[in-house]
Amino acid sequence: MKLTTRFFLIVLVLPMVILLVSTVISVRQQQGIISSLIEDIQQRTVAEAGNAVAAEISRLEGRLFAMARLPQVRRVIGSFPGVYDQELFEAVPGYLDYRETLQAFVDDGVSLAYTVSAVNGTLGLNSWIQLPEDYDGRQNDYYTQPVALNRVYLTDPYLNPEGVENTDPTAVTISRPVRSASGELLGVAAFDIGLNPVVQIISQIAQENQANISLYTSSGLYISHPTLDTTTELQSVLQQLEREEIQDPQAAFAQLIEPGEHAFTIQAGGEAYLYVTGQVPGTNWRIAASLREADVFGPLTAQILGLNSLTALVLLGVLVIVLITLQRTVVANILRASGRLNEIASGDGDLTQRIMISRKDEIGVLASNFNKFVDTLGGIITQIKENLQEGTRVRQELTASTEETTSAMNQIAANVASIKEQIRSLDRAIEINTGAVHSMSEEARLVTEQLDEQGSMVEESTASVNQMLSSLESVASITRQRREITTQLAENSQAANEQLDMTNDIFKTGVAANIDQIKEMVETIQGIASQTNLLAMNAAIEAAHAGEAGKGFAVVSDEIRKLAENSAESSNTISTTIGLIIENIEKTGQMVNQVSEYFSTVIREVNETVNAFSEIESSTMELTEGGRQILQAMTALQEASLKIKQGAQGMTGSIQEITRNQEQITHSSSESSNGMSEITIGVQEINEAMNHIQTLNTNLSGVIDTLGQLVHTFKTETDR
């Protein structure tokens, strides 16, 4: 980049860029300050409007409180008839005075005053309005909310029915509970308030502060709006936001109804609007003041840009003058010095040329220093010319020494290569011997390991055989004991079976033989009872024939008859019992036979068990004898393995000694080989170094020649 261009950029462009950036920063700062001021002004406006509306609502609350406490209101509120009939209402004692009293509370802010009875929900208004017969004021929020909250309640805006006199098209209701002196709920007192007074308050404050003010409920219905008519129809905040082409109506609506005081920006139709919101004290109403940012920042930005444009023009003129001055005083002299340098550069290295600038500023100092540099450079070039001759002589001597050294090193390399080949032959022979020794050592090690493993297995087998012998002896002892016990059990079972047979014989000969006699005795008793009964019947017949004389005989015959009946019953019971005994005896006989068969089976099984125990005892004795023979063989095998192991260990020691000698020979040979390799490498490195020196010497010759040619192109004072 040329010096003139740099001066242009530094002196002219850079200040203009700085001015532009400072202008933008200034505009941003001024906008921030103005935005804060406007936000404060709008917050004061919102607070003023909220306090004004709150004062109007508070005034109406005071009047409503006064109306609810009047005695004539409390007396009449519970006496209204259940139907809306004017004659029935006027027949209520004190109704006309009640209506006049309510009429006194109707003014510019109140369009309708009335109460709602807690008894039947009937409305008592300040003037007669015919309502539907089934209208129940207790179903509306202006009744339910103040009763539930036990305080004043303000409803959302609503539309009054058409044709109802003395009412505004849109209104809100303010209501509060009416209670007796004892606290009993009598009903609700309420005012219907037209929106015109509130709209006028907001419009006056907006006009005084030159602001756009909106009054709306927290549920999203406008009470007052700068451009909408809220006195004749209900207006929705969300729908109005959608009509105004807000980027995100739902988010903007959420910001507008959020409780508390807030300041935020909403984008609508490509423009930004600054909103400040607040709450009307004591109500659920909210106030918002909005302002288009372009209306405030547009004039401010234009003013700042106009001022900075004028400043930029003045600065531009000054910078142009400065740039022209620098061009004439600095750049011109630099160009003159550059021309002199070009003459020196293109004059075949003529160092006798000088820059002739007689100035006492930085340019003159630069020219003087350059002349001094040319003088110094001329002296250096003269010394280089003198030293080039000495360098040529040293180069020739170095070339001769390098060639002699290279020849000697080649001879040394040939001898080293021959020695190294002999060492390789020795290494190969040692490697073969070492492999054989290692194989012998490995075989000896394997034999030793196998002997160790065999010894361990013999020891384990010996221990197992000992344990087996102990187990066999234990089994033999237990088998003998069980055989003896089983033999005794067989003898006892045989004796028990014999006793059972004797018992069965006695049972058959003793009990079963007498059963027939018992049956005969029962039959005899039954015959006696039958004859006795017959005799009693005959006696009764004879007593009846005898008349009074036979009464005593009749009593005896009756007792005989009873005795006969008892005997018959006893004989029947005995017969039944004997039948059961006979049945049990037969079952007992069958069970004894079964037990006898069981004993026979047990005796047979016990005998077989005795025989099995005898066979087991004989087998264990044979196994014990075989185990002792195996133990003797294991002991002999263990002694033989120990002797073989000792011999293998001795062989292993000899092989290890041979291996150590081979390793020492291998190590010595390896060291010799490594030494010869190092010598070979050293010789190679020396050869390479000598070749490199020779190459460098050749290059140095070319460099010295070239340097001599270049230096001789310079013309110094000594060459004149």
C-alpha positions in Angstrom: 0.0 0.0 0.0 1.4 3.4 -1.0 2.2 6.0 1.6 -0.3 8.4 0.0 -3.1 5.9 0.4 -2.1 5.3 4.0 -2.2 9.0 4.8 -5.6 9.1 3.1 -6.9 6.3 5.2 -5.4 7.5 8.5 -6.0 11.2 8.1 -9.4 11.3 6.3 -11.2 7.9 6.4 -10.4 6.9 10.0 -11.7 10.2 11.6 -14.9 10.0 9.6 -15.5 6.4 10.7 -14.9 7.4 14.4 -17.3 10.3 13.9 -19.9 7.9 12.5 -19.5 5.4 15.3 -19.7 8.2 17.9 -22.8 9.5 16.2 -24.5 6.1 16.5 -23.4 5.7 20.1 -24.7 9.2 20.9 -28.0 8.4 19.3 -28.3 5.2 21.3 -27.4 7.0 24.5 -29.9 9.8 23.9 -32.6 7.2 23.0 -31.9 5.4 26.3 -32.1 8.6 28.3 -35.2 9.8 26.5 -36.7 6.3 26.9 -36.2 6.4 30.6 -37.6 9.9 30.8 -40.7 8.9 28.8 -41.1 5.7 30.9 -41.1 7.9 34.1 -43.6 10.3 32.5 -45.9 7.5 31.5 -45.6 5.8 34.9 -46.6 9.1 36.5 -49.5 9.4 34.0 -50.6 5.9 34.7 -50.5 6.6 38.4 -52.4 9.8 38.0 -55.1 8.2 36.0 -55.3 5.2 38.3 -55.6 7.5 41.4 -58.3 9.6 39.6 -60.3 6.5 38.8 -59.8 5.0 42.2 -61.0 8.3 43.8 -64.2 8.1 41.7 -64.7 4.5 42.7 -63.9 5.3 46.3 -66.5 8.1 46.2 -69.1 5.7 44.9 -68.1 3.1 47.5 -68.7 5.7 50.2 -72.1 6.6 48.9 -73.0 2.9 48.6 -71.8 2.3 52.2 -74.0 5.1 53.4 -77.1 3.8 51.5 -76.5 0.2 52.8 -76.5 1.5 56.4 -79.8 3.5 56.2 -82.6 2.1 58.5 -85.3 2.4 55.9 -83.2 0.3 53.5 -82.6 -2.5 56.1 -86.3 -2.5 57.0 -87.7 -2.9 53.5 -85.1 -5.1 51.8 -86.5 -8.3 53.3 -90.2 -7.4 52.6 -90.3 -7.4 48.8 -92.8 -9.8 47.2 -91.6 -12.7 45.2 -93.0 -11.4 41.9 -92.3 -8.2 40.0 -95.8 -6.6 40.4 -95.8 -2.8 40.9 -99.0 -2.8 43.0 -97.6 -5.5 45.3 -94.4 -3.6 45.7 -96.2 -0.3 46.5 -98.3 -2.1 49.0 -95.1 -2.9 51.0 -95.0 -0.6 54.1 -92.3 2.1 53.6 -91.6 1.1 49.9 -92.2 4.6 48.5 -89.9 6.2 51.1 -87.4 3.5 50.3 -87.5 4.3 46.6 -87.1 8.1 47.2 -84.2 7.4 49.5 -82.4 5.4 46.7 -83.3 8.0 44.2 -81.3 10.5 46.2 -78.1 8.5 45.5 -78.5 8.6 41.7 -76.3 11.3 40.3 -73.9 11.8 37.3 -71.9 8.8 38.3 -74.7 6.4 39.2 -77.4 5.5 36.7 -79.3 3.0 38.9 -79.5 2.3 42.7 -81.1 -0.9 44.1 -80.9 -3.7 46.6 -81.2 -7.5 46.3 -83.1 -9.4 48.9 -81.4 -12.4 50.5 -84.8 -14.0 51.1 -86.1 -14.3 47.5 -83.6 -12.5 45.3 -86.0 -9.7 44.4 -84.6 -6.4 43.3 -85.8 -3.1 44.8 -84.8 -0.2 42.5 -84.8 3.5 42.8 -87.4 3.7 40.0 -89.8 1.1 38.7 -88.4 -1.1 36.0 -90.5 -4.1 34.9 -88.2 -7.2 35.2 -89.0 -10.8 34.2 -91.1 -12.6 36.7 -88.4 -15.3 37.3 -85.5 -12.9 37.6 -83.5 -13.8 40.7 -80.7 -11.3 41.5 -78.9 -13.9 43.8 -77.8 -15.8 40.7 -75.5 -12.9 39.5 -71.9 -12.2 40.4 -72.8 -8.7 41.8 -74.6 -10.7 44.6 -72.5 -13.9 45.0 -69.1 -12.2 45.0 -69.6 -9.5 47.6 -71.4 -12.0 49.9 -68.5 -14.5 49.5 -65.8 -11.9 49.9 -67.7 -9.8 52.5 -66.5 -6.6 50.9 -67.2 -4.2 48.0 -67.1 -5.9 44.6 -66.8 -4.3 41.1 -68.1 -6.3 38.2 -66.7 -6.4 34.6 -68.5 -4.2 32.0 -71.7 -5.6 30.6 -74.5 -4.6 28.2 -77.8 -3.4 29.6 -80.9 -4.7 27.9 -82.4 -2.4 25.2 -85.4 -0.4 26.2 -84.6 -0.2 29.9 -84.9 3.5 30.9 -82.4 5.4 33.0 -79.5 3.1 32.1 -76.4 3.4 29.9 -75.8 0.9 27.1 -72.6 -0.4 28.9 -72.1 -0.3 32.6 -70.4 -1.8 35.6 -72.0 -2.7 39.0 -70.5 -1.9 42.4 -72.1 -3.8 45.2 -71.6 -4.6 48.9 -73.4 -6.8 51.5 -76.2 -5.4 53.7 -76.3 -6.8 57.2 -78.4 -6.3 60.3 -77.0 -5.0 63.6 -76.5 -8.6 64.6 -74.6 -9.4 61.5 -77.3 -11.3 59.7 -77.2 -11.1 55.9 -80.2 -9.1 54.6 -79.1 -8.8 51.0 -76.9 -6.7 48.7 -76.9 -2.9 47.9 -75.6 -2.0 44.4 -75.0 0.9 42.0 -75.0 0.6 38.2 -72.3 2.9 37.0 -72.3 4.1 33.4 -68.9 4.2 31.7 -69.2 7.7 30.5 -67.9 9.4 33.7 -64.8 7.1 33.8 -64.1 7.5 30.1 -64.2 11.3 30.6 -61.7 11.1 33.5 -59.3 9.0 31.4 -59.8 11.2 28.3 -59.1 14.4 30.3 -55.9 13.0 31.8 -54.7 11.6 28.4 -55.3 15.0 26.8 -53.5 16.9 29.6 -50.5 14.5 29.3 -50.6 14.0 25.6 -50.7 10.2 26.1 -52.7 7.2 24.8 -54.3 5.7 27.9 -56.4 2.5 28.1 -58.5 1.3 31.0 -59.4 -2.4 31.1 -60.3 -5.2 33.5 -57.9 -8.0 34.4 -60.3 -10.4 32.5 -59.6 -8.5 29.2 -62.5 -6.1 28.6 -61.9 -2.4 27.8 -63.5 0.3 30.0 -61.8 3.1 28.1 -59.8 3.2 24.9 -58.3 6.1 22.9 -60.0 5.0 19.6 -62.7 2.6 20.6 -66.3 3.4 21.7 -66.7 1.5 25.0 -69.9 3.4 26.1 -72.1 1.6 23.6 -70.6 -1.9 23.2 -68.1 -4.2 24.9 -64.6 -4.2 23.5 -62.1 -7.1 24.0 -58.5 -6.4 24.6 -57.2 -9.5 22.9 -59.4 -8.9 19.8 -58.1 -5.3 19.6 -54.5 -6.6 19.8 -55.2 -9.0 16.9 -56.7 -6.1 14.8 -53.6 -4.0 15.5 -51.4 -6.7 13.9 -49.4 -7.4 17.0 -46.7 -10.0 16.4 -47.7 -12.2 19.3 -51.2 -11.1 20.6 -51.3 -13.8 23.3 -48.0 -12.8 24.8 -48.8 -9.1 24.6 -52.2 -9.8 26.3 -50.4 -11.7 29.1 -48.1 -8.7 29.7 -51.0 -6.3 29.7 -53.0 -8.2 32.4 -50.0 -9.2 34.5 -50.5 -7.7 38.0 -48.2 -4.9 39.2 -46.4 -2.1 37.3 -44.5 -3.0 34.2 -42.8 -1.4 31.2 -42.3 -3.3 27.9 -42.2 -2.9 24.2 -44.7 -4.4 21.7 -44.1 -4.7 18.0 -47.1 -3.9 15.8 -47.2 -3.3 12.1 -43.4 -3.2 11.9 -43.2 -0.4 14.5 -42.3 -0.5 18.2 -44.7 0.8 20.9 -43.6 1.5 24.5 -46.2 0.4 27.0 -46.4 1.2 30.8 -49.0 -0.6 32.8 -50.3 -0.3 36.3 -53.2 -1.2 38.7 -56.1 0.9 39.8 -55.9 0.8 43.6 -58.6 -1.2 45.3 -60.0 -2.7 42.0 -59.2 -5.4 39.4 -58.9 -2.7 36.7 -55.6 -2.0 35.0 -54.3 1.1 33.1 -51.9 1.1 30.2 -50.2 4.1 28.6 -48.7 3.5 25.1 -46.4 5.6 22.9 -45.0 5.0 19.4 -41.2 5.1 19.7 -40.8 6.6 16.2 -42.8 9.7 17.4 -40.2 10.4 20.1 -37.0 9.1 18.7 -37.5 10.2 15.0 -37.1 14.0 15.7 -34.3 13.3 18.1 -32.4 11.2 15.7 -32.9 13.7 12.9 -31.6 16.5 15.1 -28.5 14.5 16.2 -27.8 13.5 12.6 -28.1 17.0 11.3 -25.7 18.3 13.9 -23.2 15.5 13.3 -23.5 16.0 9.5 -22.5 19.7 9.9 -19.6 18.6 12.2 -18.5 16.0 9.6 -18.4 18.6 6.8 -16.3 21.0 8.8 -14.0 18.1 9.9 -13.7 16.9 6.3 -12.5 20.3 5.1 -9.9 20.4 7.9 -8.7 16.9 7.1 -8.4 17.6 3.4 -6.2 20.6 4.2 -4.1 18.5 6.5 -3.8 15.8 3.9 -2.6 18.3 1.2 0.0 19.7 3.6 1.3 16.3 4.4 1.5 15.5 0.7 3.6 18.5 0.0 5.9 18.5 3.0 6.4 14.8 3.8 5.5 12.7 0.8 7.3 14.9 -1.7 10.6 14.6 0.2 10.2 10.9 0.7 9.6 10.5 -3.1 12.8 12.6 -3.7 14.8 10.3 -1.3 13.2 7.2 -3.0 14.4 8.5 -6.4 18.0 8.8 -5.1 17.8 5.3 -3.7 16.6 4.0 -7.0 19.6 5.7 -8.7 22.0 4.0 -6.3 20.2 0.6 -6.8 20.2 0.8 -10.6 23.8 2.2 -10.9 25.7 -1.2 -10.8 26.3 -1.0 -7.0 27.8 2.5 -7.0 28.3 3.2 -3.3 29.8 6.6 -4.1 26.3 8.1 -4.6 24.7 10.2 -1.8 21.3 11.6 -1.0 21.6 15.4 -1.1 18.7 16.7 1.2 19.6 19.5 3.5 16.7 19.6 6.0 16.6 19.8 9.7 13.5 17.6 10.2 13.1 13.8 10.3 13.5 13.5 6.5 16.9 15.3 6.7 18.0 13.0 9.5 16.9 10.0 7.4 19.0 11.2 4.4 22.0 11.8 6.7 21.7 8.4 8.3 21.4 6.7 4.9 24.6 8.4 3.7 26.4 7.1 6.8 25.0 3.6 6.1 26.4 3.7 2.6 29.8 4.8 3.9 29.8 1.9 6.3 28.6 -0.6 3.7 31.5 0.6 1.4 34.0 -0.2 4.1 32.5 -3.6 4.7 32.6 -4.5 0.9 36.3 -3.4 0.8 37.1 -5.8 3.7 35.2 -8.7 2.0 37.2 -8.2 -1.2 40.4 -8.5 0.8 39.2 -11.7 2.7 38.0 -13.4 -0.4 41.6 -14.2 -1.6 42.5 -15.8 1.8 39.3 -17.9 1.6 40.3 -19.2 -1.8 43.6 -20.5 -0.5 42.1 -22.2 2.5 39.5 -23.8 0.3 42.2 -25.4 -1.9 44.1 -26.9 1.2 40.8 -28.2 2.7 40.0 -30.0 -0.6 43.4 -31.8 -0.6 43.1 -32.9 3.1 39.5 -34.2 2.5 40.5 -36.4 -0.3 43.4 -38.0 1.7 41.1 -38.6 4.7 38.4 -40.2 2.5 40.9 -42.7 1.0 42.2 -43.8 4.5 38.7 -44.2 5.9 37.7 -46.4 2.9 40.6 -48.8 3.8 39.5 -48.9 7.4 36.0 -49.6 6.5 37.1 -52.6 4.3 39.1 -54.1 7.3 36.2 -53.6 9.7 33.8 -55.3 7.3 36.0 -58.4 7.1 36.3 -58.6 11.0 32.5 -58.2 11.3 31.8 -61.0 8.9 34.1 -63.4 11.0 32.3 -62.4 14.1 28.9 -63.1 12.5 30.1 -66.7 11.6 31.1 -67.1 15.3 27.7 -65.8 16.4 25.9 -68.3 14.2 27.9 -71.2 15.6 27.3 -70.0 19.2 23.6 -69.5 18.4 23.3 -73.1 17.2 25.1 -74.4 20.4 22.9 -72.2 22.5 19.8 -73.5 20.9 20.8 -77.1 21.5 21.7 -76.3 25.2 18.4 -74.5 25.6 16.5 -77.5 24.1 18.3 -79.8 26.6 17.5 -77.4 29.4 13.9 -77.2 28.3 13.6 -81.0 28.2 15.2 -81.3 31.6 12.8 -78.7 32.9 9.8 -80.5 31.4 11.1 -83.8 33.0 11.4 -82.1 36.4 8.0 -80.5 36.1 6.5 -83.8 35.1 8.2 -85.5 38.0 7.0 -82.7 40.3 3.5 -83.1 38.9 3.8 -86.9 39.2 5.0 -86.6 42.8 2.1 -84.3 43.6 -0.3 -86.8 42.0 1.3 -89.7 43.9 1.0 -87.8 47.1 -2.6 -86.9 46.4 -3.3 -90.5 45.3 -1.6 -91.8 48.5 -3.7 -89.5 50.6 -6.8 -90.5 48.7 -6.0 -94.2 49.2 -5.4 -93.6 52.9 -8.7 -91.8 53.2 -10.4 -94.5 51.2 -9.0 -97.2 53.5 -10.2 -95.2 56.5 -13.6 -94.9 54.9 -13.7 -98.6 54.0 -12.8 -99.5 57.6 -15.5 -97.2 58.8 -18.0 -98.6 56.4 -17.1 -102.2 57.4 -17.5 -101.3 61.1 -20.9 -99.7 60.4 -21.9 -102.6 58.2 -21.1 -105.1 61.0 -23.1 -103.1 63.5 -26.0 -102.7 61.2 -25.9 -106.5 60.3 -26.0 -107.4 64.0 -28.8 -105.0 64.6 -30.7 -106.3 61.6 -30.2 -109.9 62.7 -31.5 -109.0 66.1 -34.5 -107.2 64.4 -35.2 -110.4 62.4 -35.2 -112.5 65.5 -37.5 -110.0 67.3 -39.8 -109.8 64.3 -40.0 -113.6 64.2 -40.9 -113.8 68.0 -43.5 -111.0 67.5 -45.0 -112.9 64.6 -45.2 -116.1 66.7 -46.9 -114.2 69.6 -49.3 -112.6 67.1 -50.2 -116.1 65.8 -50.8 -117.3 69.3 -53.0 -114.3 70.0 -54.9 -114.9 66.8 -55.5 -118.6 67.8 -56.6 -117.6 71.4 -58.9 -114.9 69.9 -60.4 -117.4 67.5 -60.8 -120.2 70.1 -61.7 -118.0 73.1 -63.8 -115.1 71.8 -65.3 -116.3 68.5 -66.3 -119.7 70.1 -68.5 -118.0 72.8 -70.3 -115.7 70.3 -72.8 -118.4 69.5 -73.6 -119.0 73.2 -74.1 -115.3 73.6 -76.5 -115.3 70.7 -78.5 -118.2 72.2 -78.7 -116.4 75.6 -80.1 -113.3 73.8 -82.6 -115.4 72.0 -83.6 -117.0 75.3 -84.1 -113.6 76.9 -86.2 -112.5 73.9 -88.4 -115.6 74.3 -88.8 -115.0 78.0 -89.8 -111.4 77.4 -92.3 -112.5 74.7 -93.9 -115.1 77.0 -94.0 -112.6 79.9 -95.7 -110.1 77.7 -98.2 -112.7 76.6 -98.7 -113.6 80.2 -99.4 -109.9 81.1 -101.9 -109.7 78.3 -103.8 -112.8 79.6 -103.7 -111.4 83.1 -105.1 -108.1 82.0 -107.9 -109.9 80.2 -108.7 -111.9 83.3 -108.6 -108.8 85.5 -111.0 -107.1 83.2 -113.4 -110.1 83.4 -113.1 -110.0 87.3 -114.2 -106.4 87.5 -113.6 -104.7 90.8 -112.2 -107.8 92.3 -109.5 -108.0 89.7 -108.1 -104.4 90.0 -105.2 -105.5 92.1 -104.4 -108.3 89.7 -104.7 -105.7 86.8 -102.0 -103.6 88.5 -99.7 -106.6 88.7 -100.4 -107.6 85.1 -99.5 -104.0 84.1 -96.2 -104.1 85.9 -95.5 -107.5 84.3 -96.3 -106.0 80.9 -93.9 -103.1 81.6 -91.2 -105.6 82.7 -91.7 -107.6 79.6 -91.4 -104.4 77.4 -88.3 -103.4 79.2 -86.9 -106.9 78.8 -87.7 -106.8 75.1 -86.0 -103.4 74.7 -83.0 -104.6 76.7 -82.8 -107.8 74.7 -83.0 -105.7 71.5 -80.2 -103.4 72.7 -78.1 -106.4 73.8 -78.7 -107.9 70.4 -77.7 -104.8 68.6 -74.6 -104.4 70.8 -73.6 -108.0 70.3 -74.0 -107.5 66.6 -71.6 -104.6 66.7 -69.2 -106.7 68.9 -69.3 -109.5 66.4 -68.7 -107.1 63.5 -65.7 -105.6 65.4 -64.4 -109.1 66.3 -64.5 -110.0 62.6 -62.7 -106.8 61.7 -60.1 -107.5 64.5 -59.6 -110.9 63.1 -59.0 -109.5 59.6 -56.5 -106.9 61.0 -54.7 -109.6 62.9 -54.3 -111.6 59.7 -53.1 -108.5 57.9 -50.6 -107.7 60.6 -49.4 -111.3 60.5 -48.8 -111.0 56.8 -47.0 -107.7 57.3 -44.7 -109.4 59.9 -44.0 -112.1 57.4 -43.0 -109.5 54.8 -40.9 -107.6 57.3 -39.1 -110.8 58.4 -38.4 -111.7 54.8 -37.0 -108.2 54.0 -35.0 -108.1 57.2 -33.4 -111.4 56.3 -32.6 -110.1 52.8 -31.1 -106.9 54.5 -28.9 -109.1 56.7 -27.6 -111.0 53.7 -26.9 -107.6 51.9 -25.0 -106.3 54.9 -23.0 -109.5 54.9 -22.1 -109.1 51.2 -21.2 -105.4 51.9 -18.9 -106.4 54.8 -17.2 -109.0 52.6 -16.8 -106.4 49.7 -15.4 -103.7 52.0 -12.8 -106.2 53.4 -11.8 -107.0 49.8 -11.6 -103.3 49.0 -9.5 -102.6 52.1 -7.0 -105.3 51.1 -6.8 -103.9 47.5 -6.3 -100.3 48.9 -3.4 -101.5 51.0 -1.8 -103.0 47.9 -2.4 -99.8 46.0 -0.8 -97.8 48.9 2.3 -100.0 48.8 2.6 -99.5 45.0 2.2 -95.7 45.4 4.9 -95.6 48.0 7.3 -97.5 45.7 6.3 -95.2 42.8 7.0 -92.1 45.0 10.5 -93.3 45.9 11.3 -94.0 42.3 10.0 -90.6 41.2 12.1 -89.0 43.9 15.3 -90.7 42.6 14.5 -89.7 39.0 13.8 -86.1 40.1 17.2 -85.9 41.9 18.9 -87.2 38.8 17.0 -84.6 36.6 17.9 -81.8 39.0 21.6 -82.8 38.8 21.3 -82.8 35.0 19.5 -79.4 35.1 22.4 -77.9 37.2 24.9 -79.1 34.6 22.8 -77.8 31.7 22.5 -74.4 33.5 26.2 -74.2 33.9 26.7 -74.9 30.2 24.0 -72.3 29.5 25.8 -69.7 31.6 29.0 -70.3 29.7 27.3 -70.1 26.4 25.6 -66.9 27.4 29.0 -65.4 28.4 30.4 -66.4 25.1 27.4 -65.0 23.3 27.6 -61.8 25.3 31.3 -61.4 24.5 30.6 -62.1 20.8 27.7 -59.7 20.8 29.8 -57.0 22.4 32.5 -57.6 19.8 29.9 -57.5 17.1 28.4 -54.3 18.5 31.8 -52.8 18.8 32.6 -53.6 15.2 29.1 -52.3 14.2 29.8 -49.1 16.0 33.2 -48.8 14.3 31.5 -49.5 11.0 28.9 -46.8 11.7 31.6 -44.4 12.9 33.6 -45.1 9.7 30.5 -44.6 7.6 29.7 -41.4 9.5 33.2 -40.2 9.0 33.0 -41.0 5.3 29.6 -39.2 5.1 31.1 -36.3 7.0 34.1 -36.2 4.6 31.8 -36.5 1.6 29.6 -33.7 3.1 32.7 -31.6 3.8 33.8 -32.2 0.2 30.4 -31.2 -1.0 30.4 -28.1 1.3 33.8 -27.3 0.0 32.6 -27.5 -3.5 29.6 -25.4 -2.6 31.8 -23.0 -0.7 34.0 -22.6 -3.8 30.9 -21.7 -5.8 29.8 -19.3 -3.1 33.2 -17.7 -2.9 33.2 -17.3 -6.6 29.7 -15.9 -6.7 30.5 -13.6 -3.7 33.6 -12.4 -5.5 31.6 -11.6 -8.5 28.9 -9.8 -6.5 31.4 -7.8 -4.4 33.3 -6.7 -7.4 30.0 -5.2 -8.8 30.1 -2.7 -5.9 32.0 0.4 -6.6 33.7 2.0 -3.5 36.0 4.8 -2.9 39.1 2.5 -3.3 38.0 1.5 -6.8 38.2 5.0 -8.2 
